[in-house]
Amino acid sequence: MRELIAYWRDGFDWCAAEARLNAFPQFKTRVDDLDVHFLRIEGKGPAPKPLLLCHGWPGSVYELLEIIPRLTDPAVFGGDPADAVTVVAPSLPGYGLSFLPGQRRSGVEDMANTLAALMEALGYDRYALQGGDWGCFVTSRIAYDHPDRIIGLHLNMLPIRRDPKMLENPTDEEEQYFEELAHFLTEETGYQIIQGTRPQTLAFGLNESPLGLAAWIIEKFRIWSDCDGDVESAHSKDAMLANISLYWFTGVIGSSFWPYYARLHGPWPIPDDGPIIVPTAYAAFPKEIVRPPRSLDELVYKDLGQWSEMRKGGHFAAMEQPEALAADVLKFLRQL
């Protein structure tokens, strides 16, 4: 942390980070009572499908900047221009530039409603979805609520209910997953508890200390990435600090906690009363924080066709392995 903070203070170029973001077309529009920030990049192909691309926590739109060109202009990277998609990449409500002091807070269901309304306002009657972390919850909820509008759903994390006792007679594979899940729930969810029960108290501390904010976020990049404890083998200081700086300058850490509060004080965001029926694909990265087996996933996603075992990568797949994730997304959308 001493090394990182020294670099943040004396070496990091925020103006370069701003310029990198500003190289993409950005917009803000009013959706209900929220001003939603989003990137929209037209696909450079003959008939680009629209794709709503969603980040998670503690990420931001910076998480997506490496993958977006691979989706919108695959020919530049040796791909087929016919695969190009048009990307809409919003800052989730309450995150980054989709935040103003005093605005209402948003849980998963609220975010899904807002972003579905955004896509409708942009004129997209039918579109595809992609997400990880909260993005996988939000996109899955949109697919649940509006199956008639969704071409397909691609995920790099699966929002399966985290209940080690959800099955009475698990298979050996399911039992192994439940053992891994029990370890995760015991050892790795402290952040969820504090963010979900005392978010404002924690936010006071992190909004007062750039060191504290950086430590809170960097820990997740280190633990959740495929890096064997060396976080800079997966993410550069510049990439991580661009993301952290956006949290710092916009003062959103408290509002970014709200989905955790909403989840702990309400039902699981993906209802149990009906499956998700849209065509679904999953990119299974080896160091994802939870990896439920396909048998459990198919209880929720009834049209889970493409299942890709990825060679390397973790939770922040769009940052860690943008080429591999983009290729998997385009492969899926090509079939639809």
N, C-alpha and C positions, 0 to 999 in steps of 0.2 A: 504493500500500500504506500509506503514511503516513496518507492520508485515511481509508482503510477501517479501519485499526487504531484511529485516534483515535475514529471513530464507534463501533466495537465497544466501546471502553472507556467512552465518555462519553455515547453517544446511543442505542445499541441496547437494546431492551427485551426481555430474555430471557423475562421473565414473560409478556409478550404472546405470544411465540412458543410458550411452553409451553401457554398457554390456547388458542391456535389448534389445536394438536395435540390437546389434551384435549377439544376440542369434538366429536371423533370417538370413537365407542365403540372401546376398545382392550382387548386381551386378551393373556395369555401362556399357552401350554400346552406341556407336555412332549412332544416328538416324538423318540422313541428316547432319546438322551442329551443333547438340546439343549432349552433353553427358548426357544421361538419367540414373538416379539412380532408382533402383527398387528392391523390395523384391520379391523373387519367392519361394513359399513353395509348395512342391508336396503334393497332397491330399493322405491320407492314407486310400484308399478304392480301390475297384476292378476296377472302371472305372471313375476316377474323371474328371468332366467337368472343363475346364479352366474358370477362373473368373477374369476379370480386375476390381480391387477395387480402387476407386479414392477418395481422401480426398478433402478438400476445404480450404477456408480462414476463420479465421486465424489458420487453422490446418496444419497438416503435417502427415508423415507416423506414428508418435507417436499416432495419433488419432486412428489408426487401429490395434494397437498391441494386444488389448484385444479380438478383434473379430476374428482375423486371425486363431488362433488355433481352435476356435469353428467351423470354416468353413472347415479347412483342416483335422481335426482329431475329428469329432463329437463323436466318440465312447468314448473318454476320458471323455466327459461331459455327458455320458449317452445316446447318440444318436446312430443312425444307421451308421455303417461305409460305407454303400452303398451310403450315402448322401455326402460323402467327396468330396470337390472340390480342384483343384489346384489354388492357389491365386497368381496373379501378382499384386503387389501394388506399383506403381511408386510414386516417388516424382514428382508432377506436374512440367513441365518445368518452370524454374524461381523460384522454391521453394526448400528449403533444399539443398540436395546434387545434385539436377539437376540444379545447378546454377554455373556459373563462371563469374567473372567481365567482362563486355563488351560484353557478348553474346546477341544475339537478343532477344527481348521481345516477349511474346506469349499471344495472346488472346485465347478465347475459341476455335475458329475454328482451329487455329494453334496447340493448345494442342491436339485437337481431331485427327488431321492429324498425329502428332508425335506419339501419343499412339497407334493409329491404325497401324502405321508402325512398332512400337515396337512389337506388338502382331504378326504381320506377320513375322518379323525377328526371333521371338522366335519359329516359326513353327506352330502357332495356326490358322488354317483355319476357325474354328468356335469357338466362345466363348461367355460367358455371361458377363454382365456388372452390376456394382453396384456403386451408388454414392449419395452423398449429397452435398449441397452447390455448389461450382464450379464443384465438381465431378458429380452432377446431370446434369449440363449443358454439360460438356465434354462428358459424356457417352451418353446422349441423342443425341448430335451432331454426335457421332460415329454411333449410331443406325440409324440416318437420312441418313448419307452418305453411310453406308455400311450395309444395312439390310440383304444382303445375307450372311454376316459373323456372324451375331448375333443370338445366341440361344435365349436369353431373356434379358430383361432390368429391373433391380430392383432399385427403387429409394426410398429415405427417405426424399426427398424434390422435389417439382415439379416446373420446370422452365417455368411456364405459364406467358405470357406477362402481365406486371403489369400496366394495363390500366383500370382505373375505368369506362371508357366510352366504353369499347370494345363491349358491348351488348346494343341494343336499348331497349329491353323489358326483363330485368332480372327477374328471379323468386325471391321469398322471400329469399331463401337460397343464391342465387347469389347476391342479393342486400345487404344482411348482410356481405357477403365476401367483396364486394366493399367498404362498410363502414369501415371494418377492414383494408382493403388495403389502403384506403385514410389516415387513422390514421398512419399506418406504414410509408407511403411515406412522411408524414409531420413531424413525430417525430423521426423516427428511421433510416433515410437514410443520415444523415450528413456525416458519414464516407464514403459513396459511392460517394458523391459529391466531397469531397476533394481528395479522392483517384483516382477519375475518371477525375479530372480537373487539379489538382496541385500535382500529386503523388511525384515528385522529391523534391519539397519544404518540404513536410511532411517527406519524407524519411530522409532528412538531420537531422532533429530534432530527429527522433526516432533512427537513427543510432548513434547519439551522446550520448543518454541517455538510459541506461538499465531500469531506472525507467519509463521513458516515453514509451518505447516499451512495457514493462510489463503492464502498465496501459491501453494502447491502445488495447491490446489483451485481458486482463482480463475482461475489460468491456463487451466484447462480450460473453465471457464464462458465465458471471453473468446474462446478460440480455436474452441470447438465450437458457439457460439451464432451465430445470424443477427443480428449486431450491428455489423458493419463496424468492429470494434476498440473500440467504446464499449459495454462490458459492461452498463452501467446502462441502456442503451436496451432491453435484453432482460430484465434481472433487477434488482430493487431491492436496495439494500444489505441491507435487512431480510430479504429472501427468501434471499439468499446466506449471510448470517451465521447465520440459523436453522439452515441445513444444516451449516455449518462448526462451529457451537457444539455441535451434536449429536455430531459426530465428536470434538470436544475433550472434552466432559464425559463421554463414554462410553469414551474412550481406545481407539477401534477402528481407528485408521488402519492398524496393523500387520496385524490380522486381515482388514481390507478388501482388503489386497494379495494375500491368499492365492490367490484364483482366478487371478491372473496367474502365480504360481509354479506352480500345478498345471497351467496350460495350457502353459507352456514346458517342463514336465518330463513331459508325457504326450501322448496323442493329441488331435487336434482334438475338442472336446466333442460335435460333431454327427457321428456316425459316417458313413463313406462306404459302409458295406455295405448300406444300404437307405434309401430316401427317406422323407420325412415325408409322410404320406398324408392328414392331416386337412385340412378346408377352411381356407385361409390367405388373409389379406389383408395388404397392405403400404401404409403411408402414407409416401410418398417426400418427405421434407422437403429443401428445396434445399441447406441447409448441413449436412447430415449428414456425418459424418467420412469414411465410405466409402459409395459408391452403386453397387453392382454392377448391371449391366443385367439385365433380366428373363430373358434367355436363360440366364444362369448361375443365377439363383435357381430357375428351373424344373427344374434338375438335382437340386435338393434338395427343393423343395416341389412335389409332384406335383399338388396341387389348389390352385394359386395363382390364385384368381379375381379378387378385387377388388384393383386396383392404382390408387392415388390419387396424382396429382402435386399436392403441396401448394404453396400460393402463397408461404408464408413460414415460416421456422422452421429450427431446427437440431437438435442432438443431444438437448437437454433439452426435447423437444417438449411433455411434460405441463406444464412450467413456462412455456415460451415461448408456446405456442399451445394452451392447454387446450380452448378452444371448438372449434377445428378438429379436434384429435385426438379429442375426445369424439364429435363428430358423425360422424367416419369410423368409429370403433369401433361406435357404435350402428347406423349404416347397414349395416355388415357383419353384426352379430348379428341384425338384423331379418330377414335373408334365411335364417337357419339354422333 
